[in-house]
């Protein structure tokens, strides 16, 4: 387990360095949001089951994202992992998606511990660890997610209420076609 954690940490730090150096090329493809989210949550299903956390998805079959599958999966995985870490036994995580003429909106909402208002402005900063972060947290997952999403014409927002939960909103802007 510690080797897996060290490997993840080294890979994440290398990815952040490559992003800083503009060395990562995004390979844009059209993918179904539903398939991408199922791919993201699959590795977390056992962890969720052991803690009796329900992961519910409400995603239309027709929603298509234009993005780099690998890097977008990494971005969503970090957000889902964060939600799992901050949701107690018997909790719930809901992932929904909707598309309009301007963007595709993905919401990842949990009923976990929530984030204190004074911490909200810092959670996407590198190496920032909130007071409720797990002891082994390094504080790079959400920073990496934000950078990967922004590189693909998107933005990520968060709102939270302590004791009630957190909602991440990933907005992927549609490309203008003339």
N, CA and C of each residue as an Amber inpcrd file, in Angstrom:
protein
   534
   0.8300000  -1.1920000   0.0000000   0.0000000   0.0000000   0.0000000
   0.8760000   1.2580000   0.0000000   1.9380000   1.2370000   0.8060000
   2.8380000   2.3970000   0.8500000   3.5630000   2.5900000  -0.4830000
   3.9150000   1.5010000  -1.1410000   4.5590000   1.6130000  -2.4680000
   3.5980000   2.2240000  -3.4810000   2.3440000   1.7950000  -3.4400000
   1.3470000   2.3760000  -4.3390000   1.1930000   3.8630000  -4.0740000
   1.1620000   4.2310000  -2.8200000   1.0310000   5.6410000  -2.4500000
   2.2390000   6.4520000  -2.9240000   3.4370000   5.9280000  -2.7270000
   4.6430000   6.6310000  -3.1800000   4.6680000   6.7590000  -4.6920000
   4.2580000   5.7070000  -5.3830000   4.2000000   5.7510000  -6.8440000
   3.2180000   6.8190000  -7.3030000   2.0420000   6.8680000  -6.6670000
   1.0460000   7.8830000  -7.0290000   1.6020000   9.2730000  -6.7870000
   2.2680000   9.4700000  -5.6590000   2.8130000  10.7700000  -5.3050000
   3.8670000  11.2160000  -6.3170000   4.7780000  10.3320000  -6.6630000
   5.8220000  10.6710000  -7.6300000   5.2000000  10.9960000  -8.9870000
   4.2420000  10.1820000  -9.4240000   3.5760000  10.4390000 -10.7020000
   2.8470000  11.7790000 -10.6840000   2.1750000  12.0900000  -9.5830000
   1.4530000  13.3510000  -9.4810000   2.4000000  14.5400000  -9.5190000
   3.5050000  14.4480000  -8.8020000   4.4790000  15.5340000  -8.8090000
   5.1050000  15.7070000 -10.1850000   5.3780000  14.5980000 -10.8660000
   5.9060000  14.6870000 -12.2290000   4.8820000  15.3080000 -13.1780000
   3.6280000  14.9410000 -13.0040000   2.5720000  15.5240000 -13.8430000
   2.4780000  17.0240000 -13.6150000   2.4950000  17.4540000 -12.3540000
   2.4590000  18.8910000 -12.0650000   3.6490000  19.6120000 -12.6920000
   4.8280000  19.0130000 -12.6270000   6.0120000  19.6170000 -13.2340000
   5.8720000  19.7030000 -14.7520000   5.3480000  18.6550000 -15.3630000
   5.1340000  18.6700000 -16.8120000   4.1020000  19.7160000 -17.2060000
   3.0630000  19.8630000 -16.3910000   2.0590000  20.8930000 -16.6660000
   2.6840000  22.2790000 -16.5830000   3.5120000  22.5050000 -15.5730000
   4.1960000  23.7890000 -15.4220000   5.0950000  24.0910000 -16.6150000
   5.7110000  23.0620000 -17.1490000   6.6350000  23.2300000 -18.2760000
   5.9150000  23.1520000 -19.6250000   4.5890000  23.0540000 -19.5970000
   3.7840000  22.9560000 -20.8210000   4.2230000  21.7700000 -21.6940000
   4.4770000  20.6460000 -21.0330000   4.9750000  19.4530000 -21.7240000
   3.9090000  18.3870000 -21.9470000   2.6930000  18.6370000 -21.5230000
   1.6400000  17.6410000 -21.6990000   0.7540000  18.0510000 -22.8660000
   0.6320000  17.1540000 -23.8120000  -0.2290000  17.3720000 -24.9610000
  -1.5610000  16.6730000 -24.7160000  -2.6340000  17.4180000 -24.8280000
  -3.9640000  16.8410000 -24.6670000  -4.3990000  16.2210000 -25.9900000
  -4.8940000  14.9950000 -25.9110000  -5.3940000  14.2900000 -27.0980000
  -6.9080000  14.2970000 -27.0300000  -7.4870000  15.2730000 -27.6620000
  -8.9230000  15.4610000 -27.5750000  -9.6650000  14.3800000 -28.3590000
 -10.6850000  13.8180000 -27.7100000 -11.5600000  12.8540000 -28.3610000
 -12.9720000  13.0320000 -27.8370000 -13.9060000  12.5280000 -28.5570000
 -15.3170000  12.5950000 -28.1330000 -15.6210000  11.3270000 -27.3450000
 -16.0100000  11.5230000 -26.0780000 -16.3130000  10.3720000 -25.2360000
 -17.6280000  10.6100000 -24.5020000 -18.2880000   9.5230000 -24.1830000
 -19.5300000   9.6190000 -23.4250000 -19.1870000   9.8880000 -21.9640000
 -19.8080000  10.9170000 -21.4110000 -19.5680000  11.2700000 -20.0200000
 -19.8620000  10.0900000 -19.1060000 -20.9440000   9.3880000 -19.3770000
 -21.3380000   8.2480000 -18.5370000 -20.2270000   7.1970000 -18.4750000
 -19.6330000   6.8740000 -19.6210000 -18.5530000   5.8770000 -19.6490000
 -17.3360000   6.3630000 -18.8710000 -17.0140000   7.6410000 -19.0200000
 -15.8600000   8.2040000 -18.3200000 -16.0690000   8.1530000 -16.8040000
 -17.2390000   8.5370000 -16.3450000 -17.5050000   8.5420000 -14.9050000
 -17.5110000   7.1190000 -14.3460000 -18.0780000   6.1590000 -15.0860000
 -18.0490000   4.7630000 -14.6200000 -16.6090000   4.2630000 -14.5120000
 -15.7720000   4.6680000 -15.4590000 -14.3590000   4.3030000 -15.4330000
 -13.6730000   4.9160000 -14.2020000 -14.0600000   6.1340000 -13.8630000
 -13.4780000   6.8340000 -12.7180000 -13.8810000   6.1920000 -11.3950000
 -15.1640000   5.8670000 -11.2350000 -15.6210000   5.3840000  -9.9170000
 -15.3230000   3.9060000  -9.6760000 -15.0700000   3.1520000 -10.7230000
 -14.8480000   1.7090000 -10.5670000 -13.7530000   1.3720000  -9.5450000
 -12.5840000   2.0340000  -9.5690000 -11.5600000   1.6890000  -8.5710000
 -11.9400000   2.0450000  -7.1310000 -12.9390000   2.8980000  -6.9540000
 -13.3390000   3.3290000  -5.6150000 -14.5150000   2.5340000  -5.0540000
 -15.0880000   1.6290000  -5.8480000 -16.2930000   0.9220000  -5.4240000
 -16.0810000   0.0820000  -4.1730000 -14.9590000  -0.5960000  -4.0710000
 -14.6960000  -1.4280000  -2.8980000 -14.5500000  -0.5560000  -1.6470000
 -13.7910000   0.5390000  -1.7570000 -13.6240000   1.4490000  -0.6260000
 -14.9840000   1.9900000  -0.1720000 -15.8140000   2.3610000  -1.1370000
 -17.1500000   2.8850000  -0.8090000 -18.0000000   1.7960000  -0.1540000
 -17.9450000   0.5960000  -0.6910000 -18.7400000  -0.5020000  -0.1440000
 -18.3280000  -0.8310000   1.2930000 -17.0290000  -0.8480000   1.5540000
 -16.5410000  -1.1590000   2.8990000 -16.9930000  -0.1310000   3.9200000
 -17.2220000   1.0980000   3.4690000 -17.6720000   2.1590000   4.3800000
 -19.1540000   2.4760000   4.2060000 -19.8580000   1.6320000   3.4650000
 -21.3010000   1.7740000   3.2260000 -21.6410000   3.1580000   2.6600000
 -20.7810000   3.6410000   1.7530000 -21.0280000   4.9150000   1.0840000
 -21.6470000   4.6120000  -0.2810000 -22.7940000   5.2000000  -0.5240000
 -23.4690000   5.0180000  -1.8060000 -22.9190000   6.0240000  -2.8080000
 -22.5210000   5.5250000  -3.9860000 -22.1280000   6.4070000  -5.0830000
 -23.2040000   6.2860000  -6.1450000 -23.9480000   7.3670000  -6.3330000
 -25.0600000   7.3740000  -7.2820000 -24.6940000   8.2590000  -8.4640000
 -25.0470000   7.8040000  -9.6650000 -24.8130000   8.6110000 -10.8640000
 -26.1420000   8.8640000 -11.5670000 -26.2930000  10.0880000 -12.0490000
 -27.4370000  10.4630000 -12.8730000 -26.8440000  11.1710000 -14.0860000
 -26.5920000  10.3880000 -15.1200000 -25.8960000  10.8920000 -16.3020000
 -26.6280000  10.4430000 -17.5490000 -26.9870000  11.3850000 -18.3770000
 -27.6510000  11.0500000 -19.6260000 -26.7210000  10.3120000 -20.5660000
 -27.2430000   9.3500000 -21.2450000 -26.4740000   8.5510000 -22.2070000
 -25.9330000   9.4280000 -23.3350000 -26.6450000  10.4980000 -23.6350000
 -26.3130000  11.3170000 -24.8010000 -25.2510000  12.3810000 -24.5470000
 -24.8020000  12.5680000 -23.3200000 -23.8440000  13.6390000 -23.0270000
 -22.4460000  13.2240000 -23.4820000 -21.8990000  14.0270000 -24.3820000
 -20.5750000  13.7730000 -24.9510000 -19.6230000  14.8740000 -24.4900000
 -18.4410000  14.4910000 -24.0770000 -17.3820000  15.4360000 -23.7310000
 -16.3000000  15.3710000 -24.7950000 -15.7270000  16.5080000 -25.1230000
 -14.5470000  16.5290000 -25.9800000 -13.3700000  16.8510000 -25.0710000
 -12.5640000  15.8270000 -24.7890000 -11.4630000  15.9920000 -23.8410000
 -10.4570000  14.8600000 -24.0240000  -9.3730000  14.9630000 -23.2960000
  -8.3940000  13.8820000 -23.2350000  -8.8820000  12.9240000 -22.1510000
  -9.2780000  11.7450000 -22.5620000  -9.8920000  10.7740000 -21.6480000
  -9.0130000  10.5130000 -20.4220000  -7.7510000  10.2510000 -20.6450000
  -6.8420000   9.8890000 -19.5550000  -6.7330000  11.0090000 -18.5280000
  -6.5000000  12.2240000 -19.0020000  -6.2850000  13.3300000 -18.0760000
  -7.5840000  13.7840000 -17.4160000  -8.6860000  13.6890000 -18.1360000
  -9.9610000  14.0580000 -17.5150000 -10.3400000  13.0230000 -16.4580000
 -10.0560000  11.7530000 -16.7090000 -10.3060000  10.7050000 -15.7070000
  -9.4620000  10.9770000 -14.4580000  -8.2320000  11.3990000 -14.6460000
  -7.3610000  11.7360000 -13.5110000  -7.9610000  12.8850000 -12.7010000
  -8.4410000  13.9140000 -13.3950000  -9.0350000  15.0700000 -12.7080000
 -10.2580000  14.6550000 -11.8960000 -11.1650000  13.8940000 -12.5090000
 -12.3710000  13.4560000 -11.8000000 -12.0280000  12.4860000 -10.6650000
 -11.0430000  11.6250000 -10.8760000 -10.6490000  10.6640000  -9.8360000
 -10.2020000  11.3810000  -8.5680000  -9.4290000  12.4330000  -8.7200000
  -8.9670000  13.1790000  -7.5550000 -10.1270000  13.8070000  -6.7920000
 -11.1300000  14.2930000  -7.5240000 -12.2920000  14.9090000  -6.8740000
 -13.1250000  13.8450000  -6.1570000 -13.3570000  12.7110000  -6.8270000
 -14.1310000  11.6280000  -6.2070000 -13.3950000  11.0920000  -4.9740000
 -12.0880000  10.9200000  -5.0750000 -11.2840000  10.4460000  -3.9420000
 -11.4180000  11.4150000  -2.7680000 -11.3640000  12.7010000  -3.0430000
 -11.5140000  13.7170000  -2.0090000 -12.8900000  13.5950000  -1.3410000
 -13.9210000  13.4180000  -2.1500000 -15.2740000  13.2700000  -1.6020000
 -15.3710000  12.0300000  -0.7160000 -14.7950000  10.9300000  -1.1570000
 -14.8210000   9.6990000  -0.3580000 -14.0950000   9.8830000   0.9720000
 -12.9550000  10.5520000   0.9320000 -12.1700000  10.7410000   2.1510000
 -12.9110000  11.5820000   3.1870000 -13.8150000  12.4470000   2.7250000
 -14.4900000  13.3660000   3.6360000 -15.9600000  13.0160000   3.8680000
 -16.3440000  11.8280000   3.4310000 -17.7150000  11.3630000   3.6560000
 -17.6660000  10.2040000   4.6450000 -18.4640000  10.3030000   5.6590000
 -18.4670000   9.2980000   6.7010000 -19.2100000   8.0300000   6.3040000
 -19.0720000   7.0320000   7.1540000 -19.7320000   5.7450000   6.9430000
 -21.2420000   5.9620000   6.7700000 -21.7950000   5.2860000   5.7640000
 -23.2240000   5.4080000   5.4860000 -23.5760000   6.6540000   4.6830000
 -22.5680000   7.3700000   4.2160000 -22.8030000   8.6040000   3.4690000
 -23.1710000   8.3630000   2.0160000 -23.1980000   9.4670000   1.2670000
 -23.6540000   9.4000000  -0.1190000 -22.8650000  10.3900000  -0.9770000
 -22.5230000   9.9410000  -2.1730000 -21.9110000  10.7930000  -3.1840000
 -22.7770000  10.6770000  -4.4260000 -23.1290000  11.8080000  -4.9900000
 -23.9610000  11.8110000  -6.1930000 -23.2410000  12.5630000  -7.3010000
 -23.1600000  11.9360000  -8.4670000 -22.5100000  12.5420000  -9.6260000
 -23.5660000  12.7210000 -10.7070000 -23.7830000  13.9680000 -11.0870000
 -24.7830000  14.2690000 -12.1080000 -24.1490000  15.0680000 -13.2310000
 -24.7960000  15.0470000 -14.3800000 -24.2990000  15.8010000 -15.5230000
 -25.4360000  16.3320000 -16.3590000 -25.1990000  17.4860000 -16.9650000
 -26.1730000  18.0920000 -17.8560000 -25.4260000  18.8890000 -18.9230000
 -26.0520000  19.0250000 -20.0480000 -25.4210000  19.7440000 -21.1550000
 -26.3750000  20.8200000 -21.6450000 -25.8150000  21.9900000 -21.9580000
 -26.5860000  23.0400000 -22.6030000 -25.7930000  23.5270000 -23.8230000
 -26.2200000  24.6140000 -24.4240000 -25.5400000  25.0990000 -25.6290000
 -24.1330000  25.6170000 -25.3680000 -23.8300000  25.9550000 -24.1430000
 -22.5650000  26.6020000 -23.8320000 -21.5630000  25.7140000 -23.1110000
 -22.0720000  24.7210000 -22.3860000 -21.1570000  23.9210000 -21.5800000
 -21.7780000  22.5920000 -21.1730000 -20.9090000  21.7080000 -20.7280000
 -21.3280000  20.4770000 -20.0580000 -20.9820000  20.6800000 -18.5870000
 -21.9500000  20.4480000 -17.7220000 -21.7830000  20.6640000 -16.2850000
 -21.8580000  19.3350000 -15.5530000 -20.8240000  19.0680000 -14.7750000
 -20.7570000  17.8450000 -13.9980000 -20.6810000  18.2530000 -12.5260000
 -21.5350000  17.6480000 -11.7080000 -21.5940000  17.9610000 -10.2860000
 -21.2400000  16.7100000  -9.4900000 -20.3190000  16.8530000  -8.5620000
 -19.9440000  15.7620000  -7.6680000 -20.2480000  16.2700000  -6.2630000
 -21.3020000  15.7160000  -5.6790000 -21.8160000  16.2270000  -4.4060000
 -21.7690000  15.1290000  -3.3530000 -21.2940000  15.4950000  -2.1570000
 -21.2820000  14.5280000  -1.0570000 -21.9910000  15.1220000   0.1550000
 -22.3150000  14.2510000   1.0980000 -22.9160000  14.7210000   2.3460000
 -21.9320000  14.5240000   3.5000000 -20.6710000  14.8190000   3.2060000
 -19.5940000  14.6130000   4.1730000 -19.4080000  15.7630000   5.1460000
 -18.1790000  15.9000000   5.6120000 -17.8590000  16.8630000   6.6720000
 -17.9500000  18.3130000   6.2220000 -17.8380000  18.5520000   4.9300000
 -17.8620000  19.9310000   4.4410000 -16.5240000  20.6260000   4.6550000
 -16.4430000  21.8420000   4.1350000 -15.2080000  22.6200000   4.1940000
 -15.5250000  23.9550000   4.8560000 -14.6960000  24.3520000   5.7880000
 -14.8770000  25.6300000   6.4740000 -14.7450000  26.7790000   5.4700000
 -15.5390000  27.8320000   5.6190000 -15.5050000  28.9600000   4.6840000
 -14.1070000  29.5480000   4.4730000 -13.3070000  29.6420000   5.5260000
 -11.9690000  30.2200000   5.3850000 -11.0100000  29.3230000   4.6090000
 -11.3760000  28.0490000   4.4410000 -10.5240000  27.1230000   3.6920000
 -10.9160000  27.0240000   2.2150000 -12.1370000  27.3910000   1.8770000
 -12.6360000  27.2060000   0.5040000 -11.7350000  27.8390000  -0.5480000
 -11.2130000  29.0100000  -0.2790000 -10.3730000  29.7020000  -1.2550000
  -9.0000000  29.0900000  -1.4400000  -8.6700000  28.0780000  -0.6520000
  -7.3250000  27.5010000  -0.7010000  -7.2770000  26.0590000  -1.1950000
  -8.4210000  25.4020000  -1.3210000  -8.3780000  23.9490000  -1.5500000
  -7.7690000  23.5470000  -2.8920000  -7.7070000  24.4760000  -3.8490000
  -7.0910000  24.1560000  -5.1430000  -5.6280000  24.5870000  -5.2060000
  -5.0730000  25.0370000  -4.0830000  -3.6690000  25.4220000  -4.0310000
  -2.8150000  24.1860000  -3.7840000  -1.6510000  24.1550000  -4.4190000
  -0.7330000  23.0360000  -4.2290000  -0.2880000  22.9300000  -2.7800000
  -0.2850000  21.7150000  -2.3050000   0.1960000  21.3610000  -0.9700000
  -0.6660000  21.9280000   0.1620000  -1.8490000  22.4500000  -0.1800000
  -2.7380000  22.9230000   0.8740000  -3.4800000  21.7320000   1.4700000
  -3.4670000  21.6470000   2.7810000  -4.1820000  20.5920000   3.4850000
  -5.1290000  21.2550000   4.4720000  -6.4080000  21.0070000   4.3020000
  -7.3950000  21.5400000   5.2290000  -7.2960000  20.8410000   6.5680000
  -7.9430000  21.4330000   7.5570000  -7.8390000  20.8670000   8.9030000
  -8.4970000  19.4950000   9.0200000  -9.4060000  19.1480000   8.0960000
 -10.0510000  17.8330000   8.1300000  -9.3960000  16.8390000   7.1710000
  -8.2520000  17.2110000   6.5810000  -7.5770000  16.3200000   5.6350000
  -7.0360000  15.0880000   6.3310000  -7.0420000  13.9590000   5.6300000
  -6.4470000  12.7540000   6.2210000  -4.9640000  12.9930000   6.5250000
  -4.4740000  12.2980000   7.5100000  -3.0910000  12.4640000   7.9480000
  -2.0900000  12.2570000   6.8140000  -2.3730000  11.3210000   5.9160000
  -1.4360000  11.0090000   4.8390000  -1.6510000  11.8640000   3.5910000
  -2.5250000  12.8600000   3.6570000  -2.7780000  13.7260000   2.5090000
  -1.5570000  14.6080000   2.2260000  -1.2990000  14.8280000   0.9340000
  -0.1840000  15.6750000   0.5270000  -0.6880000  17.0330000   0.0640000
  -1.9230000  17.0820000  -0.4190000  -2.4950000  18.3480000  -0.8370000
  -2.2200000  18.7190000  -2.2800000  -2.1100000  17.7140000  -3.1590000
  -1.8780000  18.0510000  -4.5730000  -2.9940000  17.5780000  -5.4970000
  -3.8620000  16.7010000  -5.0360000  -4.8870000  16.1230000  -5.9080000
  -5.8280000  17.1540000  -6.5060000  -6.3800000  18.0420000  -5.6900000
  -7.3270000  19.0320000  -6.2140000  -6.6250000  20.0930000  -7.0570000
  -5.3890000  20.4390000  -6.7010000  -4.6260000  21.3880000  -7.5210000
  -4.3800000  20.8010000  -8.9110000  -4.0410000  19.5280000  -8.9450000
  -3.8210000  18.8450000 -10.2200000  -5.1150000  18.7860000 -11.0200000
  -6.2130000  18.4610000 -10.3620000  -7.5090000  18.4040000 -11.0520000
  -7.8440000  19.7330000 -11.7020000  -7.6920000  20.8020000 -10.9530000
  -8.0270000  22.1250000 -11.4940000  -7.1830000  22.4420000 -12.7230000
  -5.8930000  22.1690000 -12.6480000  -5.0140000  22.4680000 -13.7800000
  -5.4010000  21.6360000 -15.0120000  -5.6790000  20.3580000 -14.8050000
  -6.0440000  19.4860000 -15.9280000  -7.3680000  19.9200000 -16.5620000
  -8.3100000  20.3320000 -15.7450000  -9.6120000  20.7800000 -16.2550000
  -9.4550000  22.0900000 -17.0180000  -8.6860000  23.0140000 -16.4710000
  -8.4910000  24.2980000 -17.1420000  -7.7870000  24.1350000 -18.4840000
  -6.8500000  23.2000000 -18.5750000  -6.1480000  22.9560000 -19.8370000
  -7.0730000  22.4200000 -20.9310000  -8.2430000  21.9490000 -20.5220000
  -9.1810000  21.3590000 -21.4770000 -10.4340000  22.2170000 -21.6290000
 -10.2550000  23.5300000 -21.4700000 -11.3430000  24.4830000 -21.6970000
 -12.4490000  24.3420000 -20.6530000 -12.0520000  24.1560000 -19.4120000
 -13.0300000  24.0040000 -18.3460000 -12.6500000  24.7860000 -17.1070000
 -13.5060000  24.6870000 -16.1250000 -13.2960000  25.3420000 -14.8370000
 -13.9240000  24.4570000 -13.7640000 -13.4030000  24.5540000 -12.5560000
 -13.9800000  23.7940000 -11.4480000 -14.2640000  24.7680000 -10.3070000
 -15.4460000  24.6250000  -9.7440000 -15.9070000  25.4650000  -8.6480000
 -16.2750000  24.5580000  -7.4790000 -16.3160000  25.1410000  -6.2980000
 -16.7020000  24.3580000  -5.1310000 -17.5760000  25.2170000  -4.2280000
 -18.5680000  24.5730000  -3.6480000 -19.3270000  25.2100000  -2.5780000
 -19.5100000  24.1510000  -1.5030000 -19.5480000  24.6180000  -0.2700000
 -19.5680000  23.6680000   0.8270000 -20.1920000  24.2970000   2.0620000
 -20.7380000  23.4300000   2.8850000 -21.2830000  23.8540000   4.1630000
 -20.7960000  22.8600000   5.2140000 -20.0510000  23.3590000   6.2060000
 -19.5420000  22.4540000   7.2400000 -20.6630000  21.6220000   7.8690000
 -20.4000000  20.3210000   7.9570000 -21.3700000  19.4020000   8.5490000
 -22.4420000  18.9250000   7.5960000 -22.5340000  19.5160000   6.4100000
 -23.5820000  19.1310000   5.4590000 -23.0340000  18.5740000   4.1520000
 -21.8180000  18.9330000   3.7800000 -21.2390000  18.3730000   2.5720000
 -20.6770000  19.4150000   1.6250000 -20.1880000  18.8900000   0.4980000
 -19.4860000  19.6940000  -0.4980000 -19.9740000  19.3300000  -1.8860000
 -20.0050000  20.3270000  -2.7570000 -20.3400000  20.0900000  -4.1560000
 -19.2660000  20.7110000  -5.0520000 -18.6710000  19.8620000  -5.8880000
 -17.7530000  20.3260000  -6.9190000 -18.5420000  20.4530000  -8.2090000
 -18.3290000  21.5380000  -8.9090000 -19.0000000  21.7870000 -10.1890000
 -17.9140000  21.9440000 -11.2400000 -17.8480000  20.9800000 -12.1620000
 -16.9040000  21.0450000 -13.2760000 -17.6870000  21.5200000 -14.4880000
 -17.2420000  22.6300000 -15.0400000 -17.9070000  23.2280000 -16.2080000
 -16.9440000  23.1360000 -17.3870000 -17.3150000  22.3200000 -18.3600000
 -16.5160000  22.1590000 -19.5670000 -17.2010000  22.9570000 -20.6790000
 -16.5450000  24.0170000 -21.1110000 -17.1330000  24.9060000 -22.0950000
 -17.1510000  24.2710000 -23.4770000 -18.2460000  24.4710000 -24.1940000
 -18.3810000  23.9700000 -25.5570000 -17.5170000  24.8400000 -26.4650000
 -16.9600000  24.2020000 -27.4730000 -16.1850000  24.9600000 -28.4400000
 -17.1320000  25.6430000 -29.4110000 -16.7720000  26.8560000 -29.7700000
 -17.5610000  27.5980000 -30.7390000 -17.2370000  27.0760000 -32.1270000
 -18.2730000  26.7030000 -32.8460000 -18.0920000  26.1950000 -34.2160000
 -18.7870000  27.1220000 -35.1750000 -18.0550000  27.5430000 -36.1690000
 -18.6230000  28.4770000 -37.1620000 -18.7100000  27.7980000 -38.5210000
